[in-house]
């Protein structure tokens, strides 16, 4: 990654920053508990990528 890649990654996200590790972990915990029982057919997208980045 070149200089400024973190700023570019943050700017490419709908809410202006990358997810923190604990936010991803909290989703995993939620999906494993009874509270998500009423959810059916939901798509939860936590994939983050810099728009226009070469992979």
N, C-alpha and C positions, 0 to 999 in steps of 0.2 A: 504494500500500500504506500502511496505517495503522501506527501504532506497534505494535510487538510482532509484526509479521507473520513475522519470521524465527523467533521462538520458536514461533509457531503452526505454521509449515511444518515445523520440526524435530519437533514433537510429533506431527504427523500421519503421520510415517514409521514403518514397522515397527521400524526399528532406532534411532529417535530423532534422526536428523539427515538433512539433504539430502546427496545424493551430491556429491563434489568433482569438478571437471572432469577431473582425472587418472584418477579411477575410471571415468568414462564413456569416456575415451580408451583406457584399458587394455582395456575390453571390445571396442572397435572393433579394436584391434590383435590381440587374441585371435581374433576372428572372421575376420580376414584371414590368419591364419597356419595352418600345417599341423596345429597342436595341436588345432584344433577339428574336424578331419576326421571323427572318430568320432561327432560329434554329428549326429543326424538328428531332425527333427521337434520340435526344442526351441523353446520360447517363452521368450525372455529379455526381461523387462519392466523397463525402466529409466525409465519415465515416472513423474514425480513431480508430485503435485498436492496442494494442501491440501484435505483432505476437507471438503466443504460450501462450498467457495469458489465464488463467482459468477464465471462467465467471460463 
